[in-house]
Each structure stands twice: as C-alpha cells, then as structure tokens.
Amino acid sequence: ERANLFLIPQDDYREWFRYHHLFADLLRNQFSRTEQKDLHQRAAVWYEANGYPDDAVKHVLASGDIQEARSVILRVADAIFERGQARTLLGWIDALPVQFLLNDAELISLKTGALFLTGRIDEAAQFLMHSKKISPGHISATSRGWLLSLEAFWGVAHDHKKTLELAEEALSLIGHNYPLLRIFALNNLGRAQRITGNMTVSSGIFREAIALAQKNGSCLHMLTGLGELVSNLYIQGRLKEAIDLCHRALDTDITTGWRLNPYTSLLYIPLGFFYYEKNKLDLSRDYLVKGLEASKRLGLYRIVGREAELALARVHYAMGYKEAAFLLLQKDRHDTYPAVPPLTTLRMDAQRADFKLKEGNLKEAAGWAEEAGLTPGDPITTRREQSYYVYARVLIAQERYHDARMLLDSLERFAREKERHGSLITVLILHGLVRLALKGLPDALPCIKEAVRLAAPEGYFRSFLYEGANVAVLLGEVRHRPTVFVDGLLRAFGSSTAKILCGGLPDTGLIEPLSRREQEVLKLIADGLSNAAIG
C-alpha cells in the first residue's frame, strides 16, 4: 500500500486488502482458464473454511464446477437460512443449470423452502409438484422427509386434510441425524396438530422444537417455534405466559448472540396483538409497526406481514382511526398474490365485513357472509374460526337469534373440546348477548360469569370491549367477581358513555341502538352503581 501497488484496504486495521479492480482484471488475463478455475476453487475452499459462505459460493460458481457448487450450497444452506438470507440462496440455486436443478431432490427442497420463506407460495407449490416426478430411487429418505415437511407447511396454509399425516411421515423419515431438518419438521407437525385441534399436543411439540433448536444453536428455528408456541398459549387462554415468553426472548442478553438474529424482531407481531387484547393500544401499535417493518426487511411480508396488518387494522379502528384501518385492509387485499390461500382471503374479507357491521352497514356485512357461503350449521375448523365469529355477529344484527345460537353452540363445543379457552371467552360473550335477546338477563348471566372467570386472571379485555356497550349492562351484574377486572372494563365502557351524554351514540359496534333509558343505565353503571341500586 505504501508503495502504491494497486492495493485497497478493506478494514480500519490494514489487515485485509484487495487489488484495484483494473489491476485484478489484468492479473486474471494472465492466467489460462484451467489456472483461473483452480484459483477460484482454492478461493472457495478458503472462504468456506473461514466462515464466508457468500464468497465461497461466488468463487465455486465462477469456477464452473457445477457438482462442487452444489456441494458447497448444500453445506452452507443452514447458515444462510439462519442469517435470514433466503433470497441469497435462491440466487445461487438459480445460477445452476435448470435441468441439473430439476433432477436433484435436495436442491429442489432447498429452493422450495427458500420460496416459501420469501412468500412465493405459488412457485414453491410448483416445485413440490415437480419433486413427485423424481424417481423414488433418486431421493434419499432424508430428502423425501424434507419435501414432505414442506408439503405439510403448504397444507397448513390451505387447511389440507392430509397435513397431519404428511407431517408425521416427514418427521419419521428425517429421524434424529439431521437436527435442523428435524426441528423444521417438528414445527410443521406442531402446526398440523393445531389445525386438527390437538392444542396440548401441539404446544408440547413446539416446546420440543425450541429445546432442540437451543441445543443446536439455531436462533431461527428457536424463534419460529417460540412464535408458534405463544400463539397457542393465547388461544388456550394463557395470555400472561405468552407475553412473558416474548419479552424474555426480546430481552435476552446480547452476549448470548440470540438477540442479534434479525428474526427476533418478528416477535413484535404477536406481542403487539397480545397488548391489543390487554387494551394497551399505543404499545400494541408500536410493536406491530416494528414487527411489520422487520417482516419487510427480511422479505417475509407475504408470510407474516399480512397478519401484522390485520392486527394493526384492529388497533387503528379501536383508537378511532377508522379510515387508516380500512386502508390497511384494502391495501392488504390488493397486494395479495393470485395464489394466496383462500382461507387467508376469507380472514381479510371477514375483518373488513366486521368493521362494516360496526359502522352500521349490515347489508354489506351480510353480503360478505352470503358470498363466503357461510351457514349456521357449518362444521368449525381452526382456520375458519375467526370468520365464524364475524358471521355470528352478522346473524345477531339480523335478529336471527336462533341461527346465531346454533352457530355459537358449534363454536362453543369446538372451543371446549379443543381446549381453546381464549377463544371460548369470545364465544361465551356472544352467547350471552344472544340469550339476553331471547330470554333476558337471567339466562345470559351464566355465560358472562364464565367469560369473566376465564378472562380476568389473564387480562383478556378487548374480547369484551369489542362486542359493544350492551356487554356493560351484563357486566354490571357480575362486578363483584372479580372487582378489579370488571371495574376496569366498566371504566373503559364509561369513556364511551361520556360521548353518549354529549350527544350521539359511540361507535361501539352495538347490536342495536340503545334507548334513552338504556343510555341512562349505562351511565349509572359506569359511575359505579349496581343494577340493583339503579332499580
């Protein structure tokens, strides 16, 4: 460098240098193709041995040795996935000859996994279909297990009936010799068990996957399993544990290395949803925005960003930013790939219909239910559960109380049988409103009492607030159990009551407008009087 010999420093310590690109080109032209190939291969070996997989693959591809390029890509793939660089892996695989790729089950499985991670679901499905054309004699048991696990991953998104069978076979084929593949298969098996309703089994599998990931130093797989586990806990009614696990992962000592992984920020998405349920809306919004930004940075917007925007739309609506909420849903709908799973589309449309119902647009909400082909006697599945809550609200608004009760009976059986106690809270509240309309207060109170019993220890606030001010009338009868939780809900409803007194009803999603007397009762409840005292 001091002699000005075309050297350019690569660090501040003057330990790494490279030749000026013009001088490097001159040197390359001095070597034959055979010599250049040998140099590229030697460089690839050195870079891989010293922890520079990107440069290793670049040089081995430049050498033209396709078989060696395949070997290097397979060896470094786990590290690339771990760093959140699925797009980089796709670029390497796409640099290989197409026919070479299509006859190699291991490369197909790698490309399919990378396509899934980058949200290119339709292309991933095409490669899965092509893999079935490869002769069984040319696919190892491990590769077949990896492909079946990817097929199970696709099946979860589409609510496929054979998903659990595929996930179990995949895990059996992968065995114990390839821990990272086994962790991936375990996470898919946990998802499959969840959609079939086996929540306790599902959570146990996710915990096994997390433990194995920690043992093998895989932050990516650990965080994937953790994200799935906390979703289970929320559904099972264990909101506090779900929040605690997210915070512990986000607050882990940086010296351990876990916090440095780019995927860690994705935990802000479930955490934001959990704080929405706790009715801490500012915190919820901040976390969801962080998680959404992380999903875009990592190229995972199509995988998890949609869910973040759905949750953010709920937060905006609850905060009174209704236009922003509708814009998020509209943007999300228009950004969707043509091959997006139909159940995802159903969830987005259901949320929009729910907001329309809150706006008093029953006609549009009912039109959504009719277009979706929903009926009160439909069998309930985990993937369609949220949409049926919206449908129940539509039936109540239409005063089709007996149909609503039929649907809610199915939802209640489903929630109880599958240990979905968090979901059961919403079902019980809606049941209470239907019973109030059909038979009056005495018949409605058991539902509200049980909902409060399940919700109070964990802080499920929004489940009550979302259903409108009629719920406050029911809560006034149970405020003695437990006082702090119910009083907190009544205070939240009380802020809406102030709007009533200032002229006009609040946007609380009421089943029907309150009479003047009902408005007076709601104000007295918010002021602390019991129903008996009101008279």
C-alpha positions as CSV (number, residue, x, y, z in Angstrom):
1,E,0.0,0.0,0.0
2,R,2.8,2.4,0.9
3,A,4.4,1.6,-2.5
4,N,1.1,2.4,-4.2
5,L,0.9,-1.1,-5.7
6,F,-2.8,-1.1,-6.6
7,L,-3.8,-2.3,-3.1
8,I,-7.1,-1.0,-1.4
9,P,-7.6,-1.6,2.3
10,Q,-10.8,-3.4,3.3
11,D,-10.7,-2.6,7.1
12,D,-9.5,0.1,9.5
13,Y,-6.7,-2.1,10.8
14,R,-4.9,-2.5,7.5
15,E,-5.1,-6.3,7.7
16,W,-7.3,-7.0,4.7
17,F,-6.6,-5.7,1.2
18,R,-7.8,-6.3,-2.3
19,Y,-6.3,-5.3,-5.7
20,H,-7.7,-2.4,-7.5
21,H,-10.3,-3.9,-9.9
22,L,-8.4,-2.9,-13.0
23,F,-5.2,-4.5,-11.8
24,A,-7.2,-7.6,-10.7
25,D,-8.6,-7.8,-14.2
26,L,-5.1,-7.5,-15.6
27,L,-3.8,-10.4,-13.4
28,R,-6.8,-12.6,-14.4
29,N,-6.0,-12.2,-18.0
30,Q,-2.5,-13.6,-17.4
31,F,-4.0,-17.0,-16.4
32,S,-5.4,-19.7,-18.6
33,R,-8.9,-20.9,-18.0
34,T,-7.6,-24.0,-16.2
35,E,-5.5,-21.9,-13.9
36,Q,-8.4,-19.5,-13.2
37,K,-10.7,-22.4,-12.4
38,D,-8.1,-23.8,-9.9
39,L,-7.7,-20.4,-8.3
40,H,-11.5,-20.0,-7.9
41,Q,-11.7,-23.5,-6.4
42,R,-8.9,-22.7,-3.9
43,A,-10.5,-19.4,-3.0
44,A,-13.8,-21.2,-2.5
45,V,-12.2,-23.7,-0.1
46,W,-10.5,-20.9,1.9
47,Y,-13.7,-18.8,2.2
48,E,-15.8,-21.7,3.3
49,A,-13.3,-22.8,5.9
50,N,-13.1,-19.3,7.3
51,G,-16.8,-18.6,7.6
52,Y,-17.5,-16.6,4.4
53,P,-20.2,-18.7,2.6
54,D,-21.2,-16.0,0.2
55,D,-17.7,-15.6,-1.2
56,A,-17.2,-19.4,-1.2
57,V,-20.3,-19.9,-3.4
58,K,-19.4,-17.0,-5.7
59,H,-16.0,-18.4,-6.4
60,V,-17.1,-22.0,-6.9
61,L,-19.8,-20.8,-9.3
62,A,-17.1,-18.8,-11.2
63,S,-15.0,-22.0,-11.4
64,G,-17.7,-23.6,-13.5
65,D,-17.7,-26.8,-11.4
66,I,-21.4,-27.4,-11.0
67,Q,-21.1,-30.5,-8.8
68,E,-18.8,-28.7,-6.4
69,A,-21.1,-25.7,-6.4
70,R,-24.0,-28.0,-5.4
71,S,-22.0,-29.4,-2.6
72,V,-21.0,-26.0,-1.2
73,I,-24.5,-24.7,-1.5
74,L,-25.9,-27.7,0.4
75,R,-23.2,-27.3,3.1
76,V,-23.7,-23.6,3.8
77,A,-27.5,-23.5,3.3
78,D,-28.3,-23.9,7.0
79,A,-26.1,-20.9,7.9
80,I,-27.7,-18.8,5.1
81,F,-31.2,-19.6,6.3
82,E,-30.2,-18.8,9.8
83,R,-29.0,-15.3,8.7
84,G,-32.3,-14.6,7.1
85,Q,-30.9,-14.7,3.5
86,A,-33.3,-16.9,1.7
87,R,-33.1,-14.6,-1.3
88,T,-29.4,-15.1,-1.5
89,L,-29.8,-18.8,-1.5
90,L,-32.4,-18.5,-4.3
91,G,-29.9,-16.5,-6.4
92,W,-27.2,-19.2,-6.0
93,I,-29.6,-22.0,-7.0
94,D,-30.9,-20.1,-9.9
95,A,-27.3,-19.8,-11.2
96,L,-27.2,-23.5,-11.7
97,P,-28.5,-25.1,-15.0
98,V,-32.2,-25.7,-14.9
99,Q,-32.1,-29.3,-15.9
100,F,-29.5,-30.0,-13.3
101,L,-31.7,-28.5,-10.6
102,L,-34.9,-30.3,-11.7
103,N,-33.2,-33.7,-11.3
104,D,-31.9,-33.0,-7.8
105,A,-34.3,-33.6,-4.9
106,E,-32.0,-31.9,-2.4
107,L,-31.7,-28.7,-4.4
108,I,-35.4,-28.7,-5.1
109,S,-36.2,-29.0,-1.4
110,L,-33.8,-26.1,-0.7
111,K,-35.3,-23.9,-3.4
112,T,-38.9,-24.8,-2.3
113,G,-38.1,-23.8,1.3
114,A,-36.5,-20.6,0.2
115,L,-39.5,-19.8,-2.0
116,F,-41.9,-20.4,1.0
117,L,-39.8,-18.1,3.2
118,T,-39.9,-15.3,0.7
119,G,-43.6,-15.6,0.2
120,R,-43.5,-17.0,-3.3
121,I,-46.1,-19.7,-2.4
122,D,-47.3,-20.4,-5.9
123,E,-43.8,-21.1,-7.2
124,A,-43.0,-23.2,-4.2
125,A,-46.1,-25.4,-4.8
126,Q,-45.0,-25.9,-8.4
127,F,-41.6,-27.2,-7.3
128,L,-43.3,-29.5,-4.8
129,M,-45.4,-30.9,-7.6
130,H,-42.3,-31.4,-9.7
131,S,-40.5,-33.3,-6.9
132,K,-43.1,-36.0,-7.2
133,K,-41.9,-36.8,-10.7
134,I,-38.4,-37.7,-9.5
135,S,-37.8,-41.5,-9.3
136,P,-38.0,-42.7,-5.7
137,G,-34.6,-44.4,-6.2
138,H,-33.0,-41.0,-6.7
139,I,-34.4,-39.5,-3.4
140,S,-32.9,-40.3,-0.1
141,A,-35.2,-40.8,2.9
142,T,-34.0,-37.6,4.4
143,S,-34.7,-35.6,1.2
144,R,-38.1,-37.2,1.0
145,G,-38.8,-36.3,4.6
146,W,-37.8,-32.7,3.9
147,L,-40.1,-32.5,0.9
148,L,-43.0,-34.0,2.8
149,S,-42.4,-31.5,5.6
150,L,-42.5,-28.6,3.1
151,E,-45.7,-30.1,1.7
152,A,-47.2,-30.2,5.2
153,F,-46.1,-26.5,5.6
154,W,-48.2,-25.7,2.4
155,G,-51.0,-27.9,3.7
156,V,-51.3,-25.9,7.0
157,A,-51.9,-22.7,5.0
158,H,-54.6,-24.4,2.9
159,D,-56.3,-26.4,5.7
160,H,-55.5,-29.6,3.8
161,K,-56.9,-32.8,5.3
162,K,-53.7,-34.9,4.9
163,T,-51.5,-32.3,6.6
164,L,-51.1,-34.2,9.9
165,E,-50.3,-37.4,8.1
166,L,-47.7,-35.7,5.9
167,A,-46.1,-34.0,8.9
168,E,-45.9,-37.3,10.9
169,E,-44.4,-39.2,7.9
170,A,-41.9,-36.4,7.3
171,L,-40.6,-36.5,10.9
172,S,-40.3,-40.3,10.8
173,L,-38.2,-40.1,7.6
174,I,-35.9,-37.4,8.8
175,G,-35.1,-39.2,12.1
176,H,-32.5,-37.8,14.5
177,N,-29.4,-37.5,12.4
178,Y,-30.2,-34.1,10.9
179,P,-31.3,-31.9,13.9
180,L,-32.1,-28.7,11.9
181,L,-34.3,-30.6,9.5
182,R,-35.9,-32.4,12.4
183,I,-36.7,-29.0,14.1
184,F,-38.3,-27.8,10.9
185,A,-40.4,-31.0,10.7
186,L,-41.3,-30.7,14.4
187,N,-42.6,-27.1,13.9
188,N,-44.7,-28.3,10.9
189,L,-46.1,-31.2,13.0
190,G,-47.0,-28.7,15.7
191,R,-48.9,-26.6,13.2
192,A,-50.6,-29.6,11.8
193,Q,-51.7,-30.7,15.3
194,R,-53.0,-27.2,16.0
195,I,-55.3,-27.1,12.9
196,T,-56.6,-30.6,13.8
197,G,-57.4,-29.2,17.3
198,N,-54.9,-31.0,19.4
199,M,-53.7,-27.9,21.3
200,T,-51.9,-29.6,24.2
201,V,-50.0,-32.0,21.9
202,S,-49.2,-29.1,19.5
203,S,-47.7,-26.9,22.3
204,G,-45.7,-29.9,23.6
205,I,-44.2,-30.4,20.1
206,F,-43.3,-26.7,19.8
207,R,-41.5,-26.9,23.2
208,E,-39.6,-29.9,21.9
209,A,-38.6,-28.0,18.8
210,I,-37.5,-25.0,20.8
211,A,-35.3,-27.1,23.1
212,L,-33.7,-28.9,20.2
213,A,-33.0,-25.5,18.5
214,Q,-31.4,-24.1,21.6
215,K,-29.3,-27.2,21.9
216,N,-28.0,-26.9,18.3
217,G,-27.6,-23.1,18.4
218,S,-30.3,-22.3,15.8
219,C,-31.9,-19.0,16.7
220,L,-34.1,-19.0,13.6
221,H,-35.7,-22.3,14.4
222,M,-36.0,-21.4,18.1
223,L,-37.8,-18.2,17.3
224,T,-40.0,-19.9,14.8
225,G,-41.1,-22.5,17.4
226,L,-41.5,-19.7,20.0
227,G,-43.7,-17.7,17.7
228,E,-46.0,-20.7,17.2
229,L,-46.0,-21.6,20.9
230,V,-47.1,-18.1,22.1
231,S,-49.9,-18.2,19.5
232,N,-51.1,-21.5,21.0
233,L,-50.9,-20.0,24.5
234,Y,-53.1,-17.1,23.5
235,I,-55.7,-19.4,22.0
236,Q,-55.5,-21.6,25.1
237,G,-56.2,-18.6,27.4
238,R,-52.7,-18.2,28.8
239,L,-52.1,-14.6,27.7
240,K,-49.7,-13.7,30.5
241,E,-47.3,-16.6,29.7
242,A,-47.4,-15.7,26.0
243,I,-46.4,-12.1,26.7
244,D,-43.7,-13.2,29.2
245,L,-42.1,-15.6,26.7
246,C,-42.0,-12.9,24.0
247,H,-40.3,-10.3,26.3
248,R,-37.8,-12.8,27.6
249,A,-36.7,-13.6,24.0
250,L,-36.5,-10.0,23.1
251,D,-34.6,-9.0,26.2
252,T,-32.1,-11.9,26.1
253,D,-28.6,-10.8,26.9
254,I,-26.9,-9.7,23.7
255,T,-23.7,-11.6,24.7
256,T,-25.6,-14.9,24.1
257,G,-26.0,-14.0,20.4
258,W,-29.7,-14.7,20.2
259,R,-30.7,-11.0,20.2
260,L,-28.5,-10.3,17.2
261,N,-30.6,-12.5,14.9
262,P,-32.7,-10.4,12.5
263,Y,-35.7,-12.8,13.0
264,T,-36.0,-11.8,16.7
265,S,-37.9,-8.6,15.7
266,L,-40.7,-10.7,14.3
267,L,-41.8,-11.4,17.8
268,Y,-43.1,-7.9,18.0
269,I,-46.0,-9.0,15.8
270,P,-47.6,-11.5,18.3
271,L,-46.6,-9.2,21.2
272,G,-48.5,-6.3,19.5
273,F,-51.5,-8.5,19.1
274,F,-51.4,-9.6,22.8
275,Y,-51.2,-6.0,24.0
276,Y,-54.2,-5.1,21.8
277,E,-56.1,-7.8,23.8
278,K,-54.8,-6.2,27.0
279,N,-56.3,-2.9,25.7
280,K,-52.9,-1.2,25.7
281,L,-53.4,0.3,22.3
282,D,-50.4,2.6,22.0
283,L,-48.0,-0.1,22.9
284,S,-49.7,-2.5,20.6
285,R,-49.5,-0.2,17.7
286,D,-45.8,0.5,18.3
287,Y,-44.9,-3.2,18.5
288,L,-47.0,-4.1,15.4
289,V,-45.2,-1.4,13.4
290,K,-41.8,-2.7,14.5
291,G,-42.8,-6.3,13.5
292,L,-44.2,-5.2,10.2
293,E,-41.0,-3.3,9.3
294,A,-39.0,-6.3,10.3
295,S,-41.1,-8.6,8.0
296,K,-40.4,-6.3,5.1
297,R,-36.6,-6.1,5.8
298,L,-36.5,-9.9,5.9
299,G,-38.6,-10.4,2.8
300,L,-41.3,-12.1,4.9
301,Y,-44.1,-9.6,4.4
302,R,-46.2,-12.1,2.4
303,I,-45.7,-14.7,5.2
304,V,-46.3,-12.8,8.4
305,G,-46.7,-9.1,7.4
306,R,-50.4,-9.8,6.4
307,E,-51.2,-10.9,9.9
308,A,-49.4,-7.9,11.3
309,E,-51.5,-5.5,9.2
310,L,-54.7,-7.3,10.1
311,A,-53.9,-6.8,13.8
312,L,-52.8,-3.2,13.1
313,A,-56.1,-2.5,11.4
314,R,-57.9,-3.6,14.6
315,V,-55.8,-1.3,16.7
316,H,-56.4,1.7,14.4
317,Y,-60.1,1.1,14.5
318,A,-60.1,0.8,18.3
319,M,-58.2,4.0,18.5
320,G,-60.7,5.8,16.3
321,Y,-58.6,5.9,13.1
322,K,-61.2,4.1,11.0
323,E,-60.0,5.4,7.7
324,A,-56.5,4.1,8.4
325,A,-58.0,0.7,9.4
326,F,-59.9,0.3,6.2
327,L,-57.0,1.5,4.1
328,L,-54.8,-1.3,5.6
329,L,-57.3,-3.9,4.7
330,Q,-57.8,-2.6,1.2
331,K,-54.0,-2.4,0.6
332,D,-53.6,-5.9,2.0
333,R,-56.3,-7.2,-0.2
334,H,-54.9,-5.7,-3.4
335,D,-51.3,-6.7,-2.6
336,T,-52.2,-10.4,-2.3
337,Y,-50.7,-12.9,-4.8
338,P,-53.3,-14.6,-7.0
339,A,-52.2,-17.9,-5.4
340,V,-52.8,-16.8,-1.8
341,P,-54.5,-19.5,0.2
342,P,-58.3,-18.9,0.1
343,L,-58.5,-19.0,3.9
344,T,-56.2,-16.0,4.1
345,T,-58.5,-14.1,1.8
346,L,-61.5,-15.2,3.9
347,R,-59.9,-13.7,7.0
348,M,-59.1,-10.4,5.3
349,D,-62.6,-10.1,3.9
350,A,-64.1,-11.1,7.3
351,Q,-62.3,-8.4,9.1
352,R,-63.5,-5.8,6.6
353,A,-67.1,-7.1,7.0
354,D,-66.7,-6.9,10.8
355,F,-65.8,-3.2,10.6
356,K,-68.6,-2.5,8.1
357,L,-71.0,-4.1,10.6
358,K,-69.7,-1.8,13.4
359,E,-70.3,1.1,11.0
360,G,-74.0,0.1,10.7
361,N,-73.6,-1.3,7.2
362,L,-75.4,-4.6,7.8
363,K,-76.2,-5.0,4.1
364,E,-72.5,-5.2,3.1
365,A,-71.6,-7.4,6.1
366,A,-74.4,-9.8,5.2
367,G,-73.4,-9.8,1.6
368,W,-69.9,-10.9,2.7
369,A,-71.3,-13.9,4.6
370,E,-73.5,-14.9,1.7
371,E,-70.6,-14.6,-0.8
372,A,-68.4,-16.7,1.5
373,G,-71.1,-19.4,1.6
374,L,-71.3,-19.5,5.4
375,T,-74.3,-21.2,7.1
376,P,-75.2,-21.7,10.8
377,G,-74.7,-25.5,10.5
378,D,-71.2,-25.4,9.0
379,P,-68.5,-27.6,10.6
380,I,-66.0,-25.5,12.5
381,T,-62.3,-25.6,11.7
382,T,-59.4,-23.7,13.4
383,R,-58.6,-21.8,10.2
384,R,-62.2,-20.6,9.8
385,E,-62.9,-19.9,13.4
386,Q,-62.4,-16.2,13.4
387,S,-64.6,-15.8,10.3
388,Y,-67.4,-17.6,12.1
389,Y,-67.2,-15.1,15.0
390,V,-67.9,-12.3,12.4
391,Y,-70.7,-14.4,10.9
392,A,-72.3,-14.8,14.4
393,R,-72.3,-11.0,14.8
394,V,-74.0,-10.7,11.5
395,L,-76.7,-13.1,12.5
396,I,-77.3,-11.3,15.7
397,A,-77.5,-7.9,13.9
398,Q,-80.1,-9.5,11.6
399,E,-82.0,-10.7,14.7
400,R,-81.7,-14.3,13.5
401,Y,-81.1,-15.3,17.1
402,H,-81.9,-19.0,16.8
403,D,-79.4,-19.3,13.8
404,A,-76.8,-17.4,15.9
405,R,-77.3,-19.7,18.8
406,M,-76.9,-22.8,16.6
407,L,-73.6,-21.4,15.3
408,L,-72.4,-20.4,18.7
409,D,-73.3,-23.8,20.1
410,S,-71.0,-25.3,17.5
411,L,-68.2,-22.8,18.3
412,E,-68.6,-23.5,22.0
413,R,-68.3,-27.2,21.6
414,F,-65.3,-26.8,19.3
415,A,-63.6,-24.5,21.8
416,R,-64.2,-26.7,24.8
417,E,-63.2,-29.9,23.1
418,K,-60.0,-28.4,21.7
419,E,-59.0,-26.6,24.9
420,R,-59.2,-23.2,23.2
421,H,-60.1,-21.3,26.3
422,G,-59.0,-17.9,25.0
423,S,-61.4,-18.4,22.0
424,L,-64.1,-19.6,24.4
425,I,-64.2,-16.2,26.0
426,T,-65.5,-14.5,22.8
427,V,-68.0,-17.3,22.2
428,L,-69.4,-17.0,25.7
429,I,-69.8,-13.2,25.4
430,L,-71.6,-13.6,22.1
431,H,-73.7,-16.4,23.6
432,G,-74.6,-14.0,26.5
433,L,-75.8,-11.4,24.1
434,V,-78.0,-13.9,22.2
435,R,-79.5,-15.2,25.4
436,L,-80.2,-11.7,26.6
437,A,-82.2,-11.1,23.4
438,L,-84.0,-14.4,23.5
439,K,-84.8,-14.9,27.2
440,G,-83.5,-11.9,29.1
441,L,-80.9,-11.2,31.7
442,P,-81.1,-14.3,34.0
443,D,-80.4,-16.6,31.0
444,A,-77.5,-14.5,29.8
445,L,-75.6,-14.1,33.2
446,P,-74.1,-17.7,33.4
447,C,-72.3,-17.1,30.1
448,I,-70.9,-13.7,31.2
449,K,-69.9,-15.1,34.6
450,E,-67.9,-17.9,32.9
451,A,-66.3,-15.5,30.4
452,V,-65.2,-13.2,33.3
453,R,-63.8,-16.2,35.2
454,L,-61.7,-17.2,32.2
455,A,-60.6,-13.7,31.2
456,A,-59.9,-11.9,34.5
457,P,-56.7,-13.8,35.6
458,E,-55.1,-13.3,32.2
459,G,-56.4,-9.8,31.2
460,Y,-58.5,-10.5,28.1
461,F,-60.0,-7.0,27.9
462,R,-60.7,-6.4,24.2
463,S,-62.8,-9.6,23.9
464,F,-65.4,-7.8,26.0
465,L,-64.9,-4.2,24.7
466,Y,-65.1,-5.3,21.1
467,E,-68.7,-6.6,21.4
468,G,-70.1,-3.2,22.3
469,A,-71.7,-1.4,25.1
470,N,-74.5,-3.9,25.6
471,V,-71.9,-6.1,27.3
472,A,-71.5,-3.4,30.0
473,V,-75.1,-3.9,31.1
474,L,-74.3,-7.6,31.7
475,L,-71.1,-6.8,33.4
476,G,-72.9,-4.6,35.9
477,E,-74.5,-7.8,37.3
478,V,-71.1,-9.5,37.9
479,R,-69.0,-6.7,39.1
480,H,-68.5,-8.4,42.4
481,R,-66.4,-11.1,40.7
482,P,-63.6,-10.1,40.3
483,T,-63.9,-6.5,41.1
484,V,-60.7,-5.0,39.7
485,F,-61.1,-6.7,36.2
486,V,-64.8,-5.9,35.8
487,D,-64.4,-2.3,37.1
488,G,-61.6,-1.8,34.6
489,L,-63.9,-2.9,31.8
490,L,-66.7,-0.7,33.0
491,R,-64.4,2.3,33.2
492,A,-63.4,1.6,29.6
493,F,-67.0,1.4,28.6
494,G,-67.6,4.6,30.6
495,S,-65.5,6.7,28.3
496,S,-68.0,5.8,25.5
497,T,-70.8,6.7,27.9
498,A,-69.4,10.2,28.0
499,K,-69.9,10.5,24.3
500,I,-73.5,9.4,24.6
501,L,-74.2,12.2,27.1
502,C,-72.5,14.7,24.8
503,G,-74.9,13.8,22.0
504,G,-75.0,10.7,19.9
505,L,-74.0,7.1,20.2
506,P,-70.4,5.9,20.2
507,D,-69.1,3.7,17.5
508,T,-69.1,0.6,19.8
509,G,-70.5,-2.0,17.4
510,L,-73.8,-2.2,19.2
511,I,-76.2,-4.9,18.2
512,E,-79.0,-2.3,18.1
513,P,-79.1,1.4,19.3
514,L,-79.6,1.9,23.0
515,S,-82.9,3.5,24.2
516,R,-82.7,6.7,26.3
517,R,-83.3,4.6,29.5
518,E,-80.5,2.2,28.4
519,Q,-78.2,5.1,27.9
520,E,-79.0,6.3,31.4
521,V,-78.4,2.8,32.9
522,L,-75.1,2.6,31.1
523,K,-74.0,5.9,32.6
524,L,-75.0,4.8,36.1
525,I,-73.1,1.5,35.7
526,A,-70.0,3.4,34.6
527,D,-70.4,5.6,37.7
528,G,-70.2,2.6,39.9
529,L,-73.9,1.7,40.7
530,S,-75.0,-1.9,40.6
531,N,-78.1,-2.9,38.7
532,A,-80.0,-3.5,42.0
533,A,-79.1,0.1,43.1
534,I,-80.2,1.5,39.8
535,G,-83.7,-0.2,40.1
